[in-house]
Amino acid sequence: MSYSELLKHVQSIQRVYDELPSTSNGVQKQHLPSLILDIWYADATILDVESGKNLVDSEVESWLEALETKRIVLDQLEKISIEFDLEIPLVDYLPAPGSEDWLRLFEAAHRMIDDSKVIQTQSNSPEDEKRG
């Protein structure tokens, strides 16, 4: 299971979500890349806190919140895998936190969201409203 396979799945599933009306299923734009970023930030927090020698209460609290966020996102990714009848669940494609693929996944998810914002901004331009 590779990082590139994960990206292919994320992009194809997100295309399906993008074609749904914005209120359908309560799915937000760029839902899957947002979930990827959520789990990435949770993993980053977990790694950061676990690398500390003497933990203070606020770090323990951050660590616990990150673990809960990760649990919720993993559950959502499992549900999406079932919804799209994936043979291998998306969570099995996730790279190890701190790895090179993990960093590339962050960049790719960020780029998907940023590219979506540019497209949405262009589609909401005043010229489009005049034509519409």
C-alpha positions as CSV (number, residue, x, y, z in Angstrom):
1,M,0.0,0.0,0.0
2,S,1.5,3.2,-1.1
3,Y,1.2,6.9,-0.6
4,S,0.4,7.3,-4.4
5,E,-2.5,4.8,-4.1
6,L,-3.9,6.7,-1.2
7,L,-3.8,10.0,-3.2
8,K,-5.6,8.3,-6.1
9,H,-8.3,7.2,-3.8
10,V,-8.6,10.6,-2.0
11,Q,-8.8,12.4,-5.4
12,S,-11.4,10.0,-6.9
13,I,-13.6,10.0,-3.8
14,Q,-13.3,13.8,-3.4
15,R,-14.5,14.1,-7.1
16,V,-17.6,12.2,-6.2
17,Y,-18.2,14.4,-3.1
18,D,-17.6,17.5,-5.2
19,E,-20.4,16.5,-7.6
20,L,-22.9,16.2,-4.8
21,P,-25.1,19.3,-4.0
22,S,-23.4,21.2,-1.2
23,T,-26.1,20.2,1.4
24,S,-26.1,16.5,0.4
25,N,-25.1,14.2,3.2
26,G,-23.7,17.2,5.1
27,V,-20.4,16.7,3.2
28,Q,-18.4,19.9,3.0
29,K,-16.2,20.9,0.1
30,Q,-12.8,19.2,0.2
31,H,-14.1,16.9,3.0
32,L,-11.5,14.1,2.5
33,P,-8.4,16.4,2.2
34,S,-9.7,18.2,5.4
35,L,-9.9,14.9,7.2
36,I,-6.3,14.0,6.0
37,L,-5.1,17.4,7.4
38,D,-7.0,16.8,10.7
39,I,-5.3,13.4,11.2
40,W,-1.9,14.9,10.1
41,Y,-2.2,17.7,12.7
42,A,-3.3,15.2,15.4
43,D,-0.3,13.0,14.6
44,A,2.1,16.0,14.6
45,T,0.8,16.9,18.0
46,I,1.2,13.4,19.3
47,L,4.7,13.1,18.0
48,D,5.6,16.5,19.4
49,V,4.3,15.7,22.9
50,E,5.7,12.2,22.9
51,S,9.2,13.5,22.1
52,G,9.2,15.7,25.2
53,K,11.0,14.6,28.3
54,N,9.0,16.2,31.0
55,L,5.3,16.6,30.1
56,V,3.3,19.4,31.7
57,D,-0.4,19.2,32.1
58,S,-1.2,21.3,29.1
59,E,0.8,19.0,26.8
60,V,-0.9,16.0,28.2
61,E,-4.3,17.6,27.5
62,S,-3.2,18.5,24.0
63,W,-2.0,14.9,23.5
64,L,-5.3,13.5,24.7
65,E,-7.2,15.9,22.4
66,A,-5.1,14.8,19.5
67,L,-5.7,11.1,20.3
68,E,-9.4,11.7,20.3
69,T,-9.3,13.7,17.1
70,K,-7.3,10.9,15.5
71,R,-9.8,8.3,16.7
72,I,-12.7,10.3,15.2
73,V,-11.0,10.9,11.9
74,L,-10.0,7.2,11.6
75,D,-13.6,6.2,12.2
76,Q,-14.8,8.6,9.5
77,L,-12.2,7.3,7.1
78,E,-13.4,3.7,7.8
79,K,-17.0,4.8,7.1
80,I,-15.9,6.4,3.8
81,S,-14.0,3.2,2.9
82,I,-17.2,1.2,3.5
83,E,-19.4,3.8,1.6
84,F,-17.1,3.6,-1.4
85,D,-16.7,-0.2,-1.1
86,L,-12.9,0.0,-1.0
87,E,-11.2,-3.4,-0.8
88,I,-8.5,-1.9,1.3
89,P,-9.6,0.8,3.8
90,L,-8.1,4.2,3.5
91,V,-6.6,4.0,7.0
92,D,-4.4,1.1,5.8
93,Y,-2.8,3.5,3.2
94,L,-1.9,6.2,5.7
95,P,1.9,6.6,5.9
96,A,3.7,6.4,9.2
97,P,3.7,9.7,11.1
98,G,7.0,11.5,10.7
99,S,7.9,9.7,7.5
100,E,8.7,11.4,4.2
101,D,5.4,10.2,2.7
102,W,3.6,11.6,5.8
103,L,5.1,15.1,4.9
104,R,4.2,14.7,1.3
105,L,0.6,13.8,2.2
106,F,0.3,17.0,4.2
107,E,1.5,19.0,1.2
108,A,-0.8,17.2,-1.2
109,A,-3.9,17.6,1.0
110,H,-3.1,21.3,1.6
111,R,-2.7,21.8,-2.2
112,M,-6.1,20.1,-2.9
113,I,-7.7,22.5,-0.5
114,D,-5.9,25.6,-1.8
115,D,-6.6,24.7,-5.4
116,S,-10.3,24.3,-4.5
117,K,-10.4,27.7,-3.0
118,V,-9.0,29.2,-6.2
119,I,-11.6,27.4,-8.3
120,Q,-14.4,28.5,-6.0
121,T,-13.2,32.1,-6.0
122,Q,-13.1,32.2,-9.8
123,S,-16.5,30.6,-10.1
124,N,-18.0,33.2,-7.8
125,S,-16.6,36.2,-9.8
126,P,-19.0,39.1,-10.7
127,E,-18.7,38.1,-14.4
128,D,-20.2,34.7,-13.6
129,E,-23.1,36.4,-11.8
130,K,-23.8,38.7,-14.7
131,R,-23.9,35.7,-17.1
132,G,-26.0,33.6,-14.7
